[in-house]
Amino acid sequence: MGSKYLFPYKSRFVGIGLILLHIPIRAIWEYLYPGLGEHHLPVKPGDSVLFTNQHLFSITSAILMLVGLFLIAFSKEKIEDEQIAQLRLDSLRWSIYLNYLILLLSLIFTNGIDFIDILRLNLWVPLLFFIIRFRWVLFRLNRSLTEEKN
Amino acid sequence: MKNNIRVERAIKNMTQAELAEKVKVSRQTINSIESNKYIPSTVLALKIAKVFGKPLEEIFMLESKDMK
């Protein structure tokens, strides 16, 4: 993955900011419409009105969270080199594997309505797992460096 | 593939950080290469050889398991 298709290093902090910002918006929404959190997508017949207050709140918080995760996942490291690029590609592959495993299992073990929840989960799983896995290998890399020094 | 970057660095009295800066990678990458955890690209290998002023084969060598 060429580093020219990555966001600048500092956009990671913008991403963290967006995710923190999404929390109060989510909280306000849960406060205004308690209990609607689980089924905010217009799936029931006759309930397909877009851009209602609930819909706007839910898409705003989802977009903030998604963009935040995206910026964190795909921002450059301070020193971006070929080993980092390889680790990033590796983590990306693992997250796709995991995502499709979850999708496959959910295809087998769920029916119609539940599958919508799985699709929504699908929005976060690849990015989240990628970030966790990538950070973990970078952490291990740095730890091996400090062990070397001692 | 093995290498003797560590030996060459000792000869030139160079730290991992100094070598990393010269070839524009992170210190972690130099460390991984030295401990045979990461195989550098051809470009990076050539750059490292250039820093030491030696031909590539004197710094990086194939092992028998590479030929399997």
Backbone of each chain as ProteinMPNN parsed JSONL, in Angstrom:
{"seq_chain_A": "MGSKYLFPYKSRFVGIGLILLHIPIRAIWEYLYPGLGEHHLPVKPGDSVLFTNQHLFSITSAILMLVGLFLIAFSKEKIEDEQIAQLRLDSLRWSIYLNYLILLLSLIFTNGIDFIDILRLNLWVPLLFFIIRFRWVLFRLNRSLTEEKN", "coords_chain_A": {"N_chain_A": [[0.85, -1.191, 0.0], [0.841, 2.0, -1.066], [2.314, 4.848, 0.471], [1.349, 7.248, -0.249], [-1.335, 7.226, -0.439], [-2.294, 7.559, 2.071], [-3.557, 9.219, 5.02], [-2.288, 12.31, 6.485], [0.025, 12.208, 9.293], [-0.966, 13.64, 11.534], [-3.702, 13.528, 11.28], [-4.672, 11.426, 12.651], [-5.154, 12.274, 15.236], [-7.229, 14.031, 14.843], [-9.121, 12.159, 14.14], [-9.426, 10.726, 16.582], [-10.514, 12.8, 18.05], [-12.966, 13.164, 16.695], [-14.258, 10.779, 17.303], [-14.513, 11.015, 20.054], [-16.181, 13.197, 20.052], [-18.461, 12.117, 19.029], [-19.57, 10.714, 21.08], [-21.032, 12.453, 23.038], [-23.074, 13.277, 21.261], [-24.332, 10.917, 20.636], [-25.178, 10.311, 23.207], [-27.019, 12.363, 23.741], [-28.912, 11.743, 21.882], [-29.761, 9.174, 22.734], [-30.883, 10.021, 25.074], [-32.997, 11.651, 24.243], [-34.508, 9.92, 22.697], [-35.197, 7.354, 24.134], [-34.574, 3.868, 24.103], [-34.877, 3.531, 21.425], [-32.595, 2.993, 20.275], [-31.831, 0.487, 19.28], [-33.208, -0.031, 16.963], [-32.962, 1.918, 14.857], [-32.774, 2.091, 12.174], [-34.746, 2.561, 9.293], [-36.637, 0.078, 8.956], [-39.125, -1.03, 9.192], [-42.266, -1.443, 7.501], [-43.77, 1.447, 6.093], [-42.33, 3.093, 7.631], [-40.347, 4.586, 6.523], [-39.344, 7.135, 6.411], [-36.975, 9.448, 5.585], [-34.383, 11.535, 7.031], [-35.625, 12.416, 9.381], [-35.687, 13.653, 12.785], [-34.615, 11.649, 14.443], [-33.349, 10.055, 12.587], [-31.481, 11.841, 11.534], [-29.887, 12.331, 13.805], [-28.892, 9.766, 14.232], [-27.494, 9.217, 11.868], [-25.598, 11.252, 11.968], [-24.063, 10.656, 14.282], [-23.116, 8.155, 13.529], [-21.647, 8.748, 11.226], [-19.675, 10.484, 12.234], [-18.307, 8.723, 13.926], [-17.483, 6.769, 12.091], [-15.87, 8.224, 10.242], [-13.958, 9.085, 12.029], [-12.813, 6.625, 12.898], [-11.816, 5.825, 10.442], [-9.892, 7.784, 9.858], [-8.112, 7.302, 11.951], [-7.357, 4.701, 11.355], [-6.164, 4.879, 8.821], [-4.046, 6.752, 8.824], [-0.772, 8.126, 8.409], [2.214, 6.76, 9.926], [4.571, 8.176, 12.284], [7.249, 7.842, 11.419], [7.209, 6.634, 8.386], [7.714, 3.621, 6.874], [8.918, 0.821, 4.855], [8.557, -1.527, 6.313], [6.529, -0.909, 8.109], [4.516, -0.503, 6.245], [4.195, -3.094, 5.342], [3.318, -4.395, 7.647], [0.93, -3.086, 7.983], [-0.528, -3.896, 5.767], [-0.68, -6.605, 6.313], [-2.228, -6.607, 8.667], [-4.552, -5.593, 7.665], [-5.325, -7.67, 6.011], [-5.872, -9.662, 7.928], [-8.039, -8.49, 9.208], [-9.955, -8.47, 7.221], [-10.254, -11.232, 6.815], [-11.35, -11.959, 9.343], [-13.693, -10.456, 9.327], [-15.114, -11.58, 7.186], [-15.399, -14.13, 8.151], [-17.125, -13.685, 10.309], [-19.328, -12.721, 8.867], [-19.931, -14.973, 7.347], [-20.541, -16.899, 9.316], [-22.747, -15.626, 10.367], [-24.468, -15.706, 8.264], [-25.074, -18.378, 8.235], [-26.168, -18.851, 10.767], [-28.239, -17.017, 11.263], [-31.403, -15.419, 10.529], [-33.267, -13.426, 8.15], [-34.116, -10.721, 9.631], [-32.249, -10.458, 11.738], [-29.966, -10.432, 10.307], [-29.663, -7.899, 9.358], [-28.706, -6.506, 11.553], [-26.223, -7.685, 11.658], [-25.121, -6.723, 9.325], [-24.917, -4.077, 10.034], [-23.076, -4.254, 12.042], [-21.004, -4.973, 10.516], [-20.166, -2.594, 9.543], [-18.372, -1.602, 11.413], [-16.599, -3.634, 12.222], [-14.349, -4.432, 10.414], [-12.686, -2.097, 10.35], [-12.266, -1.535, 13.11], [-11.085, -3.923, 14.082], [-8.85, -3.987, 12.457], [-7.476, -1.662, 13.323], [-6.947, -2.338, 16.011], [-5.348, -4.655, 15.703], [-3.204, -3.712, 14.157], [-2.122, -1.691, 15.808], [-1.328, -3.317, 17.88], [0.721, -4.961, 16.751], [2.564, -2.957, 16.194], [3.092, -2.081, 18.759], [4.326, -4.371, 19.779], [6.576, -4.406, 18.185], [7.915, -2.081, 18.999], [8.388, -2.807, 21.616], [10.182, -4.908, 21.312], [12.324, -3.493, 20.502], [13.061, -1.941, 22.747], [13.699, -3.971, 24.486], [15.946, -4.938, 23.275], [17.746, -2.904, 23.714], [18.286, -2.999, 26.429]], "CA_chain_A": [[0.0, 0.0, 0.0], [1.681, 3.185, -1.163], [2.0, 5.753, 1.574], [0.735, 8.494, -0.718], [-2.786, 7.139, -0.27], [-2.619, 7.611, 3.485], [-3.746, 10.562, 5.556], [-1.113, 12.758, 7.233], [0.169, 11.681, 10.652], [-1.77, 14.339, 12.542], [-5.145, 13.291, 11.151], [-5.07, 10.436, 13.651], [-5.69, 12.965, 16.412], [-8.548, 14.501, 14.41], [-9.98, 10.981, 14.232], [-9.743, 10.479, 17.992], [-11.413, 13.894, 18.415], [-14.298, 12.909, 16.134], [-14.891, 9.687, 18.046], [-14.915, 11.575, 21.343], [-17.308, 14.096, 19.781], [-19.651, 11.314, 18.713], [-20.153, 10.206, 22.327], [-22.141, 13.287, 23.518], [-24.186, 13.272, 20.309], [-24.995, 9.636, 20.883], [-25.819, 10.383, 24.52], [-28.196, 13.233, 23.602], [-29.887, 10.984, 21.107], [-30.323, 8.151, 23.612], [-31.689, 10.719, 26.082], [-34.227, 12.136, 23.61], [-35.315, 8.799, 22.187], [-34.725, 6.141, 24.82], [-35.121, 2.592, 23.63], [-34.924, 3.417, 19.968], [-31.221, 2.758, 19.822], [-31.596, -0.784, 18.611], [-33.857, -0.165, 15.658], [-33.12, 3.248, 14.281], [-32.839, 2.052, 10.716], [-36.15, 2.438, 8.896], [-36.84, -1.232, 8.34], [-40.535, -1.429, 9.216], [-43.029, -0.821, 6.407], [-44.405, 2.702, 6.475], [-41.43, 3.809, 8.532], [-39.183, 4.797, 5.684], [-39.1, 8.565, 6.236], [-35.588, 9.829, 5.804], [-34.096, 12.877, 7.554], [-36.329, 12.814, 10.593], [-34.707, 13.976, 13.818], [-33.899, 10.432, 14.858], [-32.487, 9.621, 11.502], [-30.342, 12.763, 11.453], [-28.997, 12.062, 14.937], [-28.187, 8.488, 14.094], [-26.461, 9.253, 10.821], [-24.502, 12.124, 12.39], [-23.142, 9.959, 15.185], [-22.46, 7.073, 12.801], [-20.647, 9.312, 10.308], [-18.541, 10.953, 13.036], [-17.576, 7.54, 14.38], [-16.846, 6.113, 10.945], [-14.779, 9.058, 9.739], [-12.929, 9.031, 13.069], [-12.112, 5.34, 12.792], [-11.123, 5.814, 9.163], [-8.688, 8.618, 9.98], [-7.164, 6.618, 12.833], [-6.845, 3.504, 10.694], [-5.37, 5.13, 7.616], [-3.108, 7.879, 8.864], [0.628, 7.688, 8.369], [2.97, 6.75, 11.171], [5.528, 9.282, 12.333], [8.223, 7.455, 10.393], [6.507, 5.65, 7.555], [8.674, 2.926, 6.021], [8.371, -0.361, 4.183], [8.122, -2.54, 7.268], [5.219, -0.445, 8.568], [3.572, -0.76, 5.153], [3.917, -4.531, 5.306], [2.502, -4.729, 8.816], [-0.405, -2.542, 7.746], [-1.172, -4.79, 4.804], [-0.924, -7.834, 7.056], [-3.346, -6.393, 9.581], [-5.723, -5.422, 6.813], [-5.737, -9.005, 5.577], [-6.498, -10.351, 9.052], [-9.348, -7.92, 9.519], [-10.887, -8.948, 6.19], [-10.543, -12.626, 7.163], [-12.261, -12.001, 10.488], [-14.968, -9.888, 8.913], [-15.85, -12.543, 6.373], [-15.754, -15.242, 9.032], [-18.339, -13.27, 11.016], [-20.415, -12.673, 7.886], [-20.267, -16.347, 6.964], [-21.228, -17.521, 10.448], [-24.064, -15.024, 10.551], [-25.303, -16.224, 7.165], [-25.514, -19.723, 8.591], [-26.919, -18.954, 12.02], [-29.301, -16.032, 11.477], [-32.313, -15.244, 9.409], [-33.556, -12.082, 7.676], [-34.062, -9.505, 10.429], [-30.985, -10.391, 12.475], [-28.866, -10.2, 9.382], [-29.493, -6.449, 9.252], [-27.785, -6.134, 12.63], [-24.886, -8.136, 11.273], [-24.624, -5.779, 8.328], [-24.525, -2.858, 10.726], [-21.828, -4.604, 12.725], [-20.041, -5.014, 9.427], [-19.685, -1.224, 9.369], [-17.276, -1.302, 12.332], [-15.65, -4.717, 12.516], [-13.058, -4.423, 9.719], [-11.853, -0.966, 10.773], [-11.876, -1.67, 14.509], [-10.137, -5.014, 14.245], [-7.615, -3.558, 11.809], [-6.77, -0.719, 14.198], [-6.439, -3.061, 17.181], [-4.283, -5.565, 15.297], [-2.067, -2.908, 13.695], [-1.507, -1.075, 16.998], [-0.712, -4.382, 18.67], [2.01, -5.348, 16.177], [3.495, -1.83, 16.372], [3.489, -2.112, 20.167], [5.288, -5.467, 19.939], [7.795, -3.986, 17.497], [8.602, -1.13, 19.871], [8.844, -3.497, 22.803], [11.383, -5.662, 20.976], [13.412, -2.509, 20.397], [13.534, -1.562, 24.084], [14.347, -5.148, 25.065], [17.254, -5.006, 22.641], [18.633, -1.893, 24.283], [18.677, -3.333, 27.799]], "C_chain_A": [[0.885, 1.241, 0.0], [1.295, 4.2, -0.106], [1.36, 7.046, 1.085], [-0.787, 8.443, -0.637], [-3.203, 7.144, 1.193], [-2.806, 9.055, 3.928], [-2.499, 10.989, 6.323], [-1.148, 12.264, 8.688], [-0.813, 12.312, 11.64], [-3.263, 14.059, 12.436], [-5.622, 12.194, 12.09], [-5.727, 11.121, 14.852], [-7.047, 13.592, 16.105], [-9.553, 13.358, 14.551], [-10.402, 10.685, 15.661], [-10.724, 11.542, 18.486], [-12.831, 13.635, 17.937], [-15.019, 11.809, 16.912], [-15.342, 10.175, 19.421], [-16.141, 12.474, 21.18], [-18.6, 13.313, 19.567], [-20.343, 10.825, 19.987], [-21.267, 11.119, 22.867], [-23.337, 13.308, 22.574], [-25.026, 12.011, 20.478], [-25.793, 9.707, 22.191], [-27.094, 11.22, 24.459], [-29.322, 12.471, 22.905], [-30.577, 9.916, 21.966], [-31.247, 8.784, 24.652], [-33.032, 11.136, 25.485], [-35.131, 10.983, 23.176], [-34.88, 7.505, 22.857], [-35.368, 4.907, 24.217], [-35.162, 2.444, 22.128], [-33.568, 3.032, 19.389], [-31.039, 1.511, 18.977], [-32.142, -0.806, 17.186], [-34.049, 1.187, 14.977], [-33.129, 3.228, 12.76], [-34.285, 1.829, 10.287], [-36.415, 1.124, 8.178], [-38.308, -1.647, 8.299], [-41.271, -0.78, 8.056], [-43.741, 0.433, 6.904], [-43.528, 3.549, 7.377], [-40.177, 4.209, 7.766], [-38.861, 6.279, 5.49], [-37.649, 8.891, 6.562], [-35.534, 11.23, 6.412], [-35.096, 13.345, 8.596], [-35.263, 13.114, 11.629], [-33.9, 12.759, 14.229], [-32.891, 10.011, 13.816], [-31.25, 10.506, 11.42], [-29.35, 12.51, 12.578], [-28.188, 10.796, 14.695], [-27.147, 8.549, 12.984], [-25.309, 10.16, 11.234], [-23.528, 11.358, 13.277], [-22.412, 8.84, 14.437], [-21.363, 7.613, 11.883], [-19.425, 9.804, 11.081], [-17.661, 9.777, 13.452], [-16.807, 6.9, 13.228], [-15.654, 6.912, 10.423], [-13.621, 9.04, 10.733], [-12.11, 7.759, 12.975], [-11.261, 5.285, 11.524], [-9.812, 6.603, 9.242], [-7.645, 7.94, 10.861], [-6.517, 5.449, 12.088], [-5.863, 3.847, 9.578], [-4.584, 6.433, 7.651], [-1.692, 7.318, 8.902], [1.201, 7.588, 9.769], [3.973, 7.895, 11.128], [6.667, 9.039, 11.346], [7.593, 6.323, 9.602], [7.543, 4.946, 6.693], [8.084, 1.607, 5.53], [7.917, -1.439, 5.15], [6.732, -2.196, 7.814], [4.163, -0.759, 7.507], [3.203, -2.237, 5.1], [3.021, -4.955, 6.466], [1.067, -4.25, 8.63], [-1.199, -3.457, 6.808], [-1.577, -6.106, 5.467], [-2.151, -7.719, 7.948], [-4.648, -6.259, 8.806], [-6.237, -6.787, 6.363], [-6.433, -9.751, 6.702], [-7.884, -9.796, 9.323], [-10.379, -8.33, 8.47], [-11.261, -10.406, 6.455], [-11.599, -12.7, 8.259], [-13.651, -11.528, 10.1], [-15.776, -10.898, 8.11], [-16.214, -13.788, 7.163], [-17.052, -14.914, 9.765], [-19.532, -13.252, 10.063], [-20.905, -14.072, 7.527], [-21.05, -17.042, 8.067], [-22.629, -16.953, 10.595], [-25.018, -15.427, 9.425], [-25.904, -17.564, 7.557], [-26.502, -19.686, 9.762], [-27.984, -17.881, 12.24], [-30.28, -16.073, 10.315], [-32.579, -13.753, 9.207], [-33.268, -10.911, 8.597], [-32.715, -9.358, 11.145], [-29.829, -10.032, 11.554], [-28.62, -8.708, 9.176], [-28.554, -5.945, 10.344], [-26.362, -6.519, 12.279], [-24.288, -7.17, 10.247], [-24.17, -4.496, 8.991], [-23.212, -3.056, 11.47], [-20.671, -4.55, 11.733], [-19.423, -3.645, 9.131], [-18.438, -0.977, 10.221], [-16.198, -2.368, 12.364], [-14.329, -4.612, 11.753], [-12.14, -3.304, 10.203], [-11.344, -1.16, 12.2], [-10.828, -2.758, 14.683], [-8.798, -4.669, 13.603], [-6.806, -2.651, 12.729], [-6.146, -1.455, 15.383], [-5.239, -3.929, 16.796], [-3.017, -4.788, 14.908], [-1.339, -2.27, 14.875], [-0.757, -2.116, 17.812], [0.636, -4.794, 18.077], [3.025, -4.216, 16.306], [4.008, -1.793, 17.807], [4.546, -3.187, 20.396], [6.634, -5.114, 19.322], [8.609, -3.037, 18.382], [9.147, -1.8, 21.116], [10.117, -4.284, 22.508], [12.591, -4.734, 20.88], [13.957, -2.15, 21.776], [14.194, -2.748, 24.772], [15.781, -5.276, 24.556], [18.247, -4.083, 23.338], [19.152, -2.297, 25.659], [19.722, -4.458, 27.838]], "O_chain_A": [[1.599, 1.496, 0.97], [0.115, 4.396, 0.186], [0.884, 7.85, 1.886], [-1.456, 9.47, -0.749], [-4.332, 6.779, 1.523], [-2.292, 9.987, 3.308], [-1.729, 10.138, 6.769], [-2.207, 11.948, 9.23], [-1.411, 11.625, 12.468], [-4.012, 14.315, 13.378], [-6.823, 12.038, 12.311], [-6.708, 10.63, 15.41], [-7.911, 13.679, 16.978], [-10.677, 13.552, 15.014], [-11.575, 10.425, 15.933], [-11.648, 11.24, 19.241], [-13.79, 13.855, 18.676], [-16.224, 11.887, 17.151], [-16.413, 9.802, 19.9], [-17.02, 12.513, 22.042], [-19.689, 13.789, 19.884], [-21.544, 10.553, 19.986], [-22.361, 10.623, 23.137], [-24.483, 13.352, 23.023], [-26.256, 12.047, 20.465], [-26.924, 9.229, 22.272], [-28.117, 10.855, 25.038], [-30.492, 12.546, 23.28], [-31.799, 9.769, 21.936], [-32.246, 8.193, 25.062], [-34.074, 10.999, 26.126], [-36.355, 11.063, 23.277], [-34.262, 6.652, 22.22], [-36.549, 4.905, 23.869], [-35.446, 1.364, 21.61], [-33.421, 2.784, 18.192], [-30.205, 1.475, 18.073], [-31.618, -1.502, 16.317], [-35.156, 1.547, 14.577], [-33.454, 4.232, 12.126], [-34.976, 0.991, 10.865], [-36.418, 1.065, 6.948], [-38.703, -2.492, 7.496], [-40.928, 0.336, 7.664], [-44.255, 0.458, 8.022], [-43.947, 4.611, 7.836], [-39.073, 4.17, 8.308], [-38.187, 6.648, 4.528], [-37.168, 8.641, 7.667], [-36.488, 12.003, 6.326], [-35.386, 14.538, 8.688], [-34.078, 12.869, 11.399], [-32.676, 12.814, 14.349], [-31.75, 9.661, 14.117], [-30.129, 10.022, 11.26], [-28.139, 12.475, 12.359], [-26.978, 10.753, 14.919], [-26.051, 8.006, 13.124], [-24.158, 9.882, 10.895], [-22.318, 11.398, 13.059], [-21.229, 8.6, 14.678], [-20.289, 7.023, 11.771], [-18.288, 9.584, 10.665], [-16.436, 9.83, 13.344], [-15.64, 6.537, 13.367], [-14.576, 6.365, 10.19], [-12.455, 8.986, 10.342], [-10.88, 7.795, 12.972], [-10.142, 4.772, 11.529], [-8.77, 6.157, 8.763], [-6.449, 7.988, 10.572], [-5.308, 5.231, 12.171], [-4.845, 3.174, 9.414], [-4.467, 7.13, 6.643], [-1.452, 6.201, 9.359], [0.728, 8.253, 10.691], [4.198, 8.504, 10.082], [7.008, 9.909, 10.545], [7.462, 5.2, 10.089], [8.19, 5.587, 5.865], [6.911, 1.312, 5.756], [6.99, -2.19, 4.847], [5.875, -3.067, 7.962], [3.065, -1.217, 7.822], [2.052, -2.592, 4.847], [2.099, -5.754, 6.303], [0.116, -4.905, 9.056], [-2.375, -3.744, 7.034], [-2.656, -6.643, 5.22], [-3.0, -8.61, 7.983], [-5.699, -6.742, 9.228], [-7.445, -7.025, 6.338], [-7.457, -10.397, 6.482], [-8.805, -10.55, 9.634], [-11.551, -8.518, 8.796], [-12.427, -10.784, 6.34], [-12.603, -13.4, 8.131], [-14.657, -12.121, 10.491], [-16.978, -11.055, 8.326], [-17.225, -14.431, 6.879], [-17.962, -15.739, 9.841], [-20.618, -13.715, 10.412], [-22.104, -14.327, 7.418], [-22.071, -17.682, 7.818], [-23.578, -17.674, 10.902], [-26.233, -15.481, 9.621], [-27.063, -17.859, 7.266], [-27.52, -20.378, 9.761], [-28.583, -17.839, 13.314], [-30.022, -16.674, 9.272], [-32.157, -12.925, 10.014], [-32.299, -10.181, 8.39], [-32.119, -8.281, 11.158], [-28.849, -9.413, 11.967], [-27.504, -8.297, 8.857], [-27.716, -5.076, 10.105], [-25.416, -5.783, 12.562], [-23.101, -6.846, 10.298], [-23.178, -3.891, 8.585], [-22.361, -2.169, 11.525], [-19.55, -4.151, 12.05], [-18.336, -3.537, 8.562], [-17.546, -0.233, 9.813], [-15.017, -2.056, 12.516], [-13.271, -4.693, 12.376], [-10.954, -3.532, 10.441], [-10.158, -0.979, 12.477], [-9.81, -2.553, 15.344], [-7.741, -5.012, 14.132], [-5.602, -2.842, 12.898], [-4.983, -1.237, 15.722], [-4.226, -3.932, 17.496], [-1.906, -5.162, 15.283], [-0.11, -2.295, 14.948], [0.31, -1.842, 18.362], [1.603, -4.962, 18.82], [4.212, -4.471, 16.505], [5.182, -1.518, 18.056], [5.53, -2.966, 21.103], [7.689, -5.466, 19.849], [9.827, -3.17, 18.499], [10.208, -1.436, 21.622], [11.026, -4.334, 23.337], [13.725, -5.135, 21.142], [15.17, -2.062, 21.96], [15.133, -2.574, 25.549], [16.693, -5.662, 25.286], [19.415, -4.421, 23.528], [20.288, -1.993, 26.023], [20.158, -4.858, 28.917]]}, "seq_chain_B": "MKNNIRVERAIKNMTQAELAEKVKVSRQTINSIESNKYIPSTVLALKIAKVFGKPLEEIFMLESKDMK", "coords_chain_B": {"N_chain_B": [[17.389, -15.499, 4.696], [20.396, -14.051, 5.768], [22.272, -11.482, 7.511], [25.037, -9.187, 7.964], [24.782, -6.698, 9.193], [24.958, -5.74, 11.784], [27.609, -6.227, 12.467], [28.96, -4.691, 10.542], [28.054, -2.195, 11.293], [29.273, -1.946, 13.752], [31.929, -1.822, 12.943], [31.956, 0.607, 11.6], [31.284, 2.121, 13.7], [28.608, 2.899, 14.298], [25.332, 3.767, 15.289], [22.11, 2.045, 15.551], [20.125, 3.897, 15.177], [21.424, 5.948, 13.767], [22.081, 4.69, 11.354], [19.494, 4.098, 10.512], [18.499, 6.653, 10.068], [20.096, 7.458, 7.945], [19.261, 5.789, 5.845], [16.671, 6.375, 5.762], [14.577, 4.993, 7.225], [12.647, 3.603, 9.984], [14.007, 3.136, 13.312], [13.158, 0.781, 14.352], [12.839, -0.816, 12.117], [15.465, -1.252, 11.179], [16.395, -2.658, 13.387], [14.711, -4.916, 13.256], [15.585, -6.035, 10.854], [18.227, -6.659, 11.464], [17.844, -8.597, 13.395], [16.876, -10.59, 11.876], [14.116, -10.647, 11.461], [12.776, -9.302, 9.61], [12.73, -8.988, 6.116], [14.455, -6.888, 4.036], [13.404, -4.686, 1.335], [14.649, -4.784, -2.051], [15.572, -2.264, -2.791], [15.984, -0.996, -0.293], [17.93, -2.704, 0.782], [20.03, -2.275, -1.003], [20.513, 0.412, -0.472], [21.419, 0.277, 2.17], [23.759, -1.209, 1.803], [25.17, 0.64, 0.334], [25.605, 2.675, 2.187], [27.487, 1.422, 3.814], [29.456, 1.18, 1.98], [30.005, -1.158, 0.55], [29.76, -4.11, -1.563], [26.543, -5.597, -2.182], [26.423, -8.394, -1.658], [28.218, -8.8, 0.338], [27.068, -8.005, 2.581], [24.439, -8.931, 2.778], [23.41, -12.3, 2.825], [22.36, -15.35, 1.246], [20.687, -18.096, 2.809], [20.804, -21.677, 3.35], [18.212, -22.563, 3.667], [16.745, -20.778, 2.223], [16.855, -21.638, -0.352], [15.245, -23.738, -0.655]], "CA_chain_B": [[18.488, -14.571, 4.401], [21.012, -13.439, 6.955], [23.052, -10.288, 7.16], [25.956, -8.783, 9.028], [24.662, -5.254, 9.416], [25.421, -5.425, 13.144], [29.082, -6.209, 12.416], [29.364, -3.52, 9.751], [27.794, -1.001, 12.106], [30.318, -1.881, 14.779], [33.151, -1.364, 12.269], [31.815, 2.047, 11.326], [30.909, 2.752, 14.956], [27.363, 3.577, 13.959], [24.196, 3.196, 16.023], [20.957, 1.682, 14.717], [19.392, 5.125, 14.858], [22.161, 6.682, 12.722], [21.882, 3.978, 10.092], [18.084, 4.272, 10.14], [18.32, 8.001, 9.53], [20.769, 7.539, 6.643], [18.497, 5.108, 4.793], [15.297, 6.885, 5.881], [13.562, 4.101, 7.778], [12.612, 3.735, 11.44], [14.991, 2.322, 14.029], [12.549, -0.543, 14.512], [13.066, -1.607, 10.908], [16.865, -1.7, 11.217], [16.467, -3.682, 14.416], [14.061, -6.143, 12.752], [16.432, -6.631, 9.822], [19.398, -7.243, 12.139], [17.479, -9.83, 14.107], [16.314, -11.495, 10.869], [12.659, -10.747, 11.532], [12.21, -8.625, 8.446], [13.604, -8.995, 4.938], [14.274, -5.578, 3.393], [13.227, -4.659, -0.115], [15.924, -4.659, -2.768], [16.008, -0.864, -2.722], [16.518, -0.714, 1.038], [19.168, -3.472, 0.926], [21.072, -1.565, -1.763], [20.837, 1.65, 0.244], [22.225, -0.076, 3.343], [25.084, -1.574, 1.295], [25.828, 1.876, -0.1], [26.069, 3.364, 3.394], [28.706, 0.765, 4.273], [30.424, 1.204, 0.892], [30.385, -2.525, 0.181], [28.758, -4.744, -2.433], [25.381, -6.184, -1.499], [26.625, -9.774, -1.221], [29.058, -8.864, 1.528], [26.237, -7.643, 3.739], [23.299, -9.861, 2.837], [23.69, -13.593, 2.203], [21.321, -16.37, 1.239], [20.919, -19.269, 3.63], [20.394, -22.874, 2.603], [16.75, -22.736, 3.695], [16.134, -19.897, 1.208], [16.889, -22.276, -1.655], [14.285, -24.852, -0.693]], "C_chain_B": [[19.08, -14.054, 5.703], [21.842, -12.232, 6.527], [24.037, -9.992, 8.28], [25.976, -7.266, 9.21], [25.239, -4.872, 10.782], [26.95, -5.305, 13.172], [29.569, -4.949, 11.687], [29.148, -2.22, 10.533], [28.876, -0.822, 13.15], [31.623, -1.369, 14.184], [33.111, 0.149, 12.061], [31.452, 2.84, 12.579], [29.626, 3.579, 14.818], [26.225, 2.955, 14.764], [23.088, 2.82, 15.043], [20.22, 2.939, 14.262], [20.078, 5.899, 13.731], [21.985, 6.026, 11.358], [20.45, 4.185, 9.585], [17.863, 5.634, 9.492], [18.929, 8.11, 8.132], [19.954, 6.893, 5.525], [17.0, 5.425, 4.884], [14.257, 5.811, 6.215], [13.555, 4.3, 9.297], [13.67, 2.829, 12.063], [14.476, 0.894, 14.194], [12.857, -1.437, 13.304], [14.499, -2.119, 10.849], [17.019, -2.834, 12.223], [15.865, -5.005, 13.939], [14.926, -6.833, 11.703], [17.623, -7.334, 10.485], [19.047, -8.536, 12.838], [16.718, -10.803, 13.194], [14.803, -11.674, 10.957], [12.013, -10.102, 10.315], [13.213, -8.638, 7.307], [13.398, -7.69, 4.187], [14.0, -5.72, 1.9], [14.596, -4.511, -0.774], [16.468, -3.241, -2.66], [16.644, -0.56, -1.374], [17.849, -1.447, 1.248], [20.323, -2.769, 0.206], [21.491, -0.274, -1.06], [21.739, 1.369, 1.45], [23.651, -0.424, 2.895], [25.87, -0.329, 0.9], [26.379, 2.66, 1.092], [27.384, 2.761, 3.877], [29.786, 0.732, 3.189], [30.9, -0.173, 0.474], [29.36, -3.085, -0.785], [27.708, -5.474, -1.59], [25.681, -7.542, -0.881], [27.491, -9.87, 0.026], [28.258, -8.534, 2.782], [25.042, -8.576, 3.897], [23.677, -11.172, 2.15], [22.476, -14.512, 2.275], [21.7, -17.474, 2.218], [20.419, -20.48, 2.856], [18.871, -23.019, 2.586], [16.044, -21.82, 2.693], [16.01, -20.598, -0.138], [15.877, -23.407, -1.775], [13.04, -24.486, -1.483]], "O_chain_B": [[18.356, -13.669, 6.621], [22.074, -12.001, 5.34], [23.891, -10.482, 9.4], [27.03, -6.646, 9.359], [25.905, -3.847, 10.933], [27.507, -4.411, 13.809], [30.465, -4.247, 12.155], [29.941, -1.282, 10.449], [29.34, 0.289, 13.406], [32.34, -0.59, 14.813], [34.084, 0.861, 12.309], [31.326, 4.064, 12.538], [29.568, 4.759, 15.164], [26.166, 1.733, 14.902], [23.109, 3.21, 13.876], [19.758, 3.035, 13.125], [19.412, 6.442, 12.849], [21.77, 6.697, 10.348], [20.222, 4.414, 8.397], [17.141, 5.758, 8.503], [18.37, 8.758, 7.248], [19.95, 7.379, 4.394], [16.179, 4.831, 4.186], [13.206, 5.725, 5.581], [14.355, 5.068, 9.832], [14.16, 1.89, 11.435], [15.245, -0.067, 14.179], [13.099, -2.636, 13.442], [14.733, -3.279, 10.512], [17.682, -3.836, 11.955], [16.425, -6.075, 14.179], [14.998, -8.061, 11.66], [17.98, -8.454, 10.119], [19.85, -9.469, 12.874], [16.021, -11.705, 13.659], [14.27, -12.717, 10.579], [10.839, -10.335, 10.028], [14.393, -8.339, 7.497], [12.286, -7.406, 3.742], [14.322, -6.738, 1.286], [15.576, -4.153, -0.12], [17.666, -3.036, -2.464], [17.709, 0.054, -1.306], [18.785, -0.887, 1.819], [21.435, -2.676, 0.726], [22.667, 0.089, -1.053], [22.687, 2.107, 1.721], [24.626, 0.002, 3.515], [27.082, -0.254, 1.105], [27.466, 3.232, 1.026], [28.288, 3.484, 4.296], [30.91, 0.302, 3.451], [32.055, -0.346, 0.087], [28.226, -2.61, -0.837], [27.959, -5.897, -0.462], [25.273, -7.833, 0.244], [27.502, -10.901, 0.698], [28.716, -8.757, 3.902], [24.681, -8.96, 5.009], [24.197, -11.167, 1.035], [21.684, -14.465, 3.216], [22.88, -17.754, 2.431], [19.716, -20.352, 1.854], [18.302, -23.531, 1.622], [14.885, -22.051, 2.349], [15.183, -20.224, -0.969], [15.674, -23.963, -2.854], [12.129, -25.304, -1.616]]}, "name": "protein", "num_of_chains": 2, "seq": "MGSKYLFPYKSRFVGIGLILLHIPIRAIWEYLYPGLGEHHLPVKPGDSVLFTNQHLFSITSAILMLVGLFLIAFSKEKIEDEQIAQLRLDSLRWSIYLNYLILLLSLIFTNGIDFIDILRLNLWVPLLFFIIRFRWVLFRLNRSLTEEKNMKNNIRVERAIKNMTQAELAEKVKVSRQTINSIESNKYIPSTVLALKIAKVFGKPLEEIFMLESKDMK"}
